Amino acid sequence: MAGMTSVVRLLERHKKELSETVTAKLLQNLESVGLLNAEDKRLLDEADSAAKRADGLISIISRKGYPAFQDLCLSLETVCPHLLTKFALDIAGEFFVLCEVIP
């Protein structure tokens, strides 16, 4: 579960960009790959703000585990590839910092 903690931290760090990305098209993609069920999608659709939609999506991904994060990344590849690039750069940055700390 430590891996999921890292995923949730990553999503939290990029919550602003994620909130701008959680569009009807992304939600439709996530529903079609099975990440969202009808109830999840309804809750996200009814959220009062983009920030609450992003919080809800982070919560769903946290609850469903790493395969859900993979589904999100695959959907972002078509809907919002620049956010996926930011995720990758963030992870790479963490790796290089770790390499500097542990020679």
N, C-alpha and C positions, 0 to 999 in steps of 0.2 A: 504494500500500500504506500510505501515511501515514494514510489514513482508517481502515484496519483497526487501526492502532496506537491511534487514538483510541477506537475501539469496544472494543478489548480493555481499555484503561485504564478506560473507563466500566464495563465488566462487572466488572473487578477491584475498583473502588471500591464496587460494590454486591454483592460476592460473598456477604456474610452474608445479605442479603435474597434473593439468587438461590438460595442453598443451601436456604433455607426454602421456596422456590417450585418447585424441581425435584421435582415430584410425578409420580406415575404418569400423571395426567391431562395434565400438560404434556408429558411424554415421548411419550405417545400422540398428542397433537396434532402434535408436531414430527415424529414418524414418518409421520403421515398426509399432511403437506405435503411430505415428501421430504427434510427437513433431516437426519433420522437414518435410517441404514440399519439392518438387523437387527443387525449387529455393533456399531455405535455404541450402539444401545439396550441390547444385552446388557451391554456394558461399563459403561454408566451404571447399569443395574439392579443389577449385581454390585458396585458401589463400596461400600467399607467404611463410608463416612459421607456425610452430606449435603454436607459441605465438599468431599470428593473427587468427588462427583457434579457439583457446581458447577464445580470445576476441569476436569473432563472435558468438560463442556458448553462452557466457555469455550475450551478447546483445539480442540474440533470447530468451533466458530463461527470461530475464528481461521484454521483450516485451510481452511474452505469459503468464507470471504470475506463481503463485505457482504450479498449476497442471503440468506445464512444468518442474519445479524443481523436483517434485515427479517422473515424467517420467525419468528424468536424473538419479535420485537415484536408481530407479528400474533397469535401464539399467546397472548402475555401479555395481550393486549386482552381475551380471554375468560376466561383462567384467573386472572390476577392483575393487574388494571388499575392498582392502586396502585403497583406496581413500574415499570410503563411510565410513569406520571406522574413518578416519581422520576427516571427516565432523562431525561425531557423537561426537568424543572426543572434537572437537573445540566448538561445541554447549554446551556440558556438562560443559566444562571449563567456558564458559561465564555465565552459570546458577549458578555455584558455586561461581564465583566472585560476581555476583549480590546478592546472598544470604549472603555473607559476608558483603557487603555494606549496605544492608537493613536487619537488624536482626529481 
